[in-house]
Amino acid sequence: MIKAYAAEEAGSPLKEISYETDSLESNEVEIDVKYCGICHSDISMINNDWGISQYPLIPGHEVTGVISQVGKSVTHLKIGQAVGLGWHSGFCGSCNHCTEGDHNLCGSAEGTIVSHHGGFAEKVRAKSHSVVPIPEGLELSKVGPLFCGGITVFNPLLQFEIPSTAKVAVIGIGGLGHLALQFLNAWGCEVTAFTSSESKKEEALRLGAHHTLNSRDPKEIEAAAGSFDLIISTVNVKLDWELYINTLKAKGRLHFVGATLEPIELQAFSLIMSQRSISGSPVGSPASIAKMLEFAKLHKIEAQVEIFPMSKVNEAIAHLESGKARYRIVLEN
């Protein structure tokens, strides 16, 4: 039996439950969960915002812990090894995306909290090729958010081969944005933070931004016309995207990693005349996560976390929903 915390219906508080497990599959590992971050995607799944939730739903996809069991065909991981698990708990391994190393684009990928029991629990299971070893020297309590929030903002740097000379802006300085500032600064970029919060300006500069812009001041944004090679949007709200597109240089890119549910409204000429583009991406492959962890270790990048006991998960969720979290909440077993 595994003890966990689950939502029994959409939007309900999480309750302690226990569930039974079958024998470990040959390509699976079982992880003793030490810490698990809370992501806004967990809240979306609890509330069934995306229409794919199944109940009882055990959230949690920013897991760090140690392996307690390995399947008989698993040779690259061992019992007692420190590992992490992110959004995906398995891949088909045979489609074009998987064979080319883009496992995160696999059409048959298994979500850690989609029709699967997640990490708000004592233990979690996953296919071994979705589990990534944690390099020695990274603190388990702070590295979990890198497995979702971190790789989500790091992946575009790899995918688009962003040069260190690029001028990059980040919209939204929260769970994802505060990591984006750190990664971009260490990457060598000139970094600007768009933030609507006066209290976050100094924090943004401390985290790696060289400049800040007030996202509630259209004139301040207009004055930045033609400034950026790349803008990474981490927010899930509707903004005046035309205003932001015009801050891009020619051939600049507006890239979405925040899951805004509102339509993105833009004038085609804003893209055409300056050969600009818009794009989006999900998390990253296990190989990309491993690169990110090594980069984080080298540059001493870590999530800013607030730690709650796993037993106080509902208090932790309420704190996240209040908007007061700085910047990622982590549950501890």
KAKA-V781084 format. One line per field, one symbol per residue. psi: psi as a letter, one per 40 degrees, with the letter a starting at -180 (. if undefined). A space follows every 50 residues. Layout:
psi = ???
//
This chain:
psi = hhhihiheiheiiiihiiiiiaihideiihhhhdihihidddddddefde feihiihhahfghiaihdiiideheeiihehhiihadheiideeidddde efdeeheeihhdehfihaegidiiiihdeehhihihehhdeeddedecdd ddeddddddefhieeihhihhhgbdddddddddddddeihhhhhiehdde ddddddeeidiiiheegdddddeehfdidhhhheifihigdddddeeiih eihhhhehgheiihhihddddddefiiiiiiibiidddddddddddddef hiihihhiidefdddddddddeeehhehhhih.
//
